[in-house]
Amino acid sequence: MARIRHVISTVLLLAWVSMVIARDPVYSNEWAVQVVGGQQEAVRLADKHGFTYGGKIFGDYHLFRHSHVSRRSTSASHQKHHGLLQENSVSWVEQQVWKERVPRSGRVTLNVCLNDPDWPKQEWYMNNCAGLDMHVTGAWLRGYLGEGVNVAVVDDGLQTDHPDLNYDATLSTDVVDGDRDPSHPADSTGHGTKVAGVATAIANNSLCGVGVAPQARVGGIRLLDAALTSDVNDAQDAQAYTFGQDSVDVYVSSWGPNDFGEVDGPGTPAQTALRNGATTGRGGKGNVYIFSSGNGGGGQYPDSCAFDGFVNNPYSLAFGSVSGTGRRAAHSEACSALIACVYAEDRNNPNGNKMVTTKTTSECTDDFFQSSAGAPIAGGILALALNANGALTWRDLKHLIVQTSQPDVRLTSSDANDWTTNAAGHRVSSYFGFGLLDASRLVDAARTWTTVPALQTCEMVHTHTAPGLHIPQTGNLTLTVDYSSRSCAGVNIRFLEAAVLTLDYNFYPRGHLEATLTSPLGTRSLMLRRREVDIIPGPPVVDQDFMSVQFWGENPTGTWTFQLRNYYPSTAGNGTLNKWTLTLYGTETDPMGGNSLPATPGTTCVSDCSNASLVLPTPAATLLSSTLLASTVVGAASGGSSLTGGNMLGILVASVYLIL
């Protein structure tokens, strides 16, 4: 009987997965075209070849539309752009494909004396003195609330007149409708407004709760439509992530490809947009692109963020989610690209805590959860760091996260062997990255941080002629590559930040394949995780990036070992590896050479509010009228120093002092 149930469940799973995953490409009537010669040349070419010019995407990428092509079709229209490819001024052409994007939410002890009515519900993740804590109030007490930092929420829109948001129209646009108003359509779930509130809801205004960076400005970039799933093409992704690159500091994205076994990520325009933003945005300091790990990590057939190309892009920062108990949140996906983790409500835990945030109709809710809530928490904490030191580059932030996050023993998952210590001495996990973000330690280190050395990149390509290398049903396909400065045109990397495997392979069942990468110093990273949910015959995986930050700080010189294996050797598996590339990112000199970490942990939180008072500014008020009461500051020492180096939370009286 048990065997019959197993067979029936397998058949049902196959039927379900087939319906969910087996989605043929849906082509749009838009083309992304790279044109040398400027906008005038692009307009001329569009008119010459029967297209309508749709505007500049960014740089030399332009959008062309064709009126005689259906907006949605399962057939490509190659003949329409054949003539464009013959033009000398055209470098690249691609008909845009609609891709599904899913919002990262399951549905579209002590008062610190803020007057926001829902603040007590938020202390478990911003002021948890009794347990594992991100120490957000400690950063506030140091004078950093996000003032002067601009956050853009890339989502399904934003309620622009919400009374609990510091909305900034200059940071906002609508990629879907092609205007500058990011407001939600009438049938929206209001997902973007919820994301915005977690990061930036105004403090001390007697409304709702408080955002992590309550004095940051927030804009909305509408990329998704009103549905729980949205179709987006690469040109739209690129438009979203190039908008406002000189004014937006942090882009928060609480969405991603479908969590049911998809292999997806940014196309060429979007990859270029992310790279350009990270290298030239913010006046050369680089935009900060934040993504959540995804919600497919739970259940009998978990997904993995290894197959999400946005999470694995070397110019983005991705975060896992933790429940209130310190365990991996049941929904949170695992992969070697995660840099750290943050709290997010875990509805699969009966003791799951609430996430309070803004919602449409100028109201608030305590019903926001999963990794949709995690990305804006990370965005808010990084906004506090930028408030502490606006000269930080996006790579400075990455280094600060690695050095100050908490790889606490209370962070646990069902995989007892997940935590490892790499050859550079860093504890790291595929569920938690380098640990739980610590806002207090982060701002302490950020204040005096010196910019890290320039990034060095080495790419080593290995192409195998048809029919490619056979991936065996049993055993491993093992390949090696040697790195030295001589083997990579003089590029000398001695302190590694990331390793990226770019793979071109075909294997069935696709989800049964695992891949590991082992560094010359012996650190082993699981780059591809098996995914039982991905068991149908799928298209080949072409030029997909799989990133690991788990070799951080190691010297990459020597022999790297790459292994592919069928995780279920008793099940027939067949496939070939056609091409693989190992790209190393790091520095020649020690990034910590000019930097030091605070001598003592910055784990400051407010543990009482009865005697002394610390005044918190109320919105649009010159005279400070509301008080944040704090008689005991855990982890701080008394002395004679005053708050400096940030925007003042207020004034200290009685016996509350901080040594900064």
Buried (B, 14 or more C-beta within 10 A) or exposed (E): EEEEEEEEEEEEBEEEBEEBBEBEEBBBBBBBBBBEBEEEBBBBBBEEBEBBBBBBBBEBBBBBBBEEBEEEBEEEBEEBBEBBEEBEBBEBBBBBBBBBBBBBBBEBEBEBBBBBEBBBBBBBBBBBBEEBBBBBBBBBBBBBBBBEBBBBBBBBBBBBEBBBBBBBEEBBBBBBBEEEBBBBBEEBBBBBBBBBBBBBBBBBBEBBBBBBBBBBBBBBBBBBBBBBEBBBBBBBBBBBBBBBBEBBBBBBBBBBBBBBBBBBBBBBBBBBBBBBBBBBBBEEBBBBBBBBBBBBBBEEBBBBBBBBBBBBBBBBBBBBBBBBBBBBBBBBBBBBBBBBBBBBBBBBBEEBBBBBBBBBEBBBBBBBBBBBBBBBBBBBBBBBBBBBBEEBBBBBBBBBBBBBBBBBEEBBBEEEEBBBEBBBEBBBBBBBBBBBBBBBBBBBBBBBBEBBBEBBBBBBEEEBEEEBBEBBBEEBBEBEBEBEBEEBEEBBBBBBBBBBBBBBBBBBBBBBBBBBBBBBBEBBBBBBBBBBBBBBEBEBBEEBBBBBBBBBBBBBBEEBBBBBBBBBEEEEBEBBBBBBBBBBBBBEBEBBEEBEBBEEBBBBBBBBBEEBBBBBBBBEEEEBEBBBBBBBBBBBEEEEEEBEBBBBBBEBEEEBBBEB
